[in-house]
Amino acid sequence: MNVEAAAPVKPHIRISRVSKTFKGRKGDVHALSDIDLTIGRGEFVSVVGPSGCGKSTLLMLLSGLTPYSLGKIEVGEKLISSPNSDVGIVFQQDVLLEWRSALQNVLIQAEIRKAPLEAARERARELLKMVSLQDFENAYPKELSGGMRQRVSICRALLHKPPLLLMDEPFGALDAMTRDQLQLDLLRLCADNAMTVFFITHSISEAVFLSDRVVVMSPRPGRVERIIDIDLPRPRRLAMREDLKFTAYTRELTEIFKGLGVFREEV
Ligand SMILES: Nc1ncnc2c1ncn2[C@@H]1O[C@H](COP(=O)(O)OP(=O)(O)OP(=O)(O)O)[C@@H](O)[C@H]1O
């Protein structure tokens, strides 16, 4: 079966025949099997799949923080064989430092990279403004809501203008309305900062709303089961979620998961 819906024009990420096996206490755990995936520069690609299918593992392989067992991963011109400093990463938990203000939390990125602080401060303020946090740059994490904290951590991930943003269920811990707003904030940031986004989610609707393509993974060992092109106009608007075309995509994805035995509806 040809799982790739449309080959991207200019590849940014090339994952070729990648497998990952962990040495577990009870023997080998085959997390990923024979993954082939090409992602274009500037593309927004979401990955959906059942719990334990290897989504986070794949993201960690892309970051270079976890080595793969077989195959090859190239990001840009670089073969990934060690931690890749050219990425921004956002996890479900914001991991902000409680003793530093919002602005200082964003600036950590520059301090770690030993980048000039004055220019970094200007960019940090710009980013905070883009996500409507300009009045909170001196607030400490405990004074911020969950959504505001996660916005700060997105700004921190983007401070050094990474060409690739890796996001592992970044909105999974947020309430539905905050999540909607964060999705819009993220799309605005993507439009203003040319970058490729690799986005993991458990929400089919979120994947369709944000993405150019949605990658469906099978249960463990994770394989690329299907790739769906999302042909919806940008900028995306919340009302689009009621459109027939949008619901056709969510239905198609739901049916794929039913076929994989991930959803069972019998009573
Ligand atoms: N460091 C590790 N050592 C051993 N096994 C691991 C390790 N990391 C992940 N695994 C196993 O690899 C498989 C894939 O895990 P992974 O966290 O990538 O899945 P996931 O799709 O992100 O899951 P979820 O949606 O629940 O977050 C799981 O069976 C997990 O137990």
The ligand as an ORCA input file, in Angstrom:
! r2SCAN-3c Opt
* xyz 0 1
  N      13.290      3.988     27.618
  C      12.491      2.958     27.355
  N      12.796      1.699     27.726
  C      11.998      0.660     27.436
  N      10.841      0.769     26.746
  C      10.486      2.003     26.358
  C      11.269      3.160     26.632
  N      10.650      4.248     26.098
  C       9.525      3.790     25.520
  N       9.421      2.448     25.678
  C       8.352      1.596     25.151
  O       8.210      1.862     23.773
  C       6.835      1.854     23.397
  C       6.485      3.182     22.743
  O       6.486      4.197     23.749
  P       6.143      5.722     23.399
  O       6.206      6.486     24.678
  O       6.979      6.170     22.285
  O       4.633      5.599     22.895
  P       3.563      6.750     22.627
  O       2.864      6.398     21.367
  O       4.202      8.079     22.702
  O       2.585      6.546     23.873
  P       1.583      7.588     24.576
  O       0.599      7.993     23.535
  O       0.942      6.772     25.665
  O       2.397      8.721     25.105
  C       6.048      1.558     24.669
  O       5.756      0.180     24.704
  C       7.000      1.927     25.780
  O       6.774      1.132     26.930
*
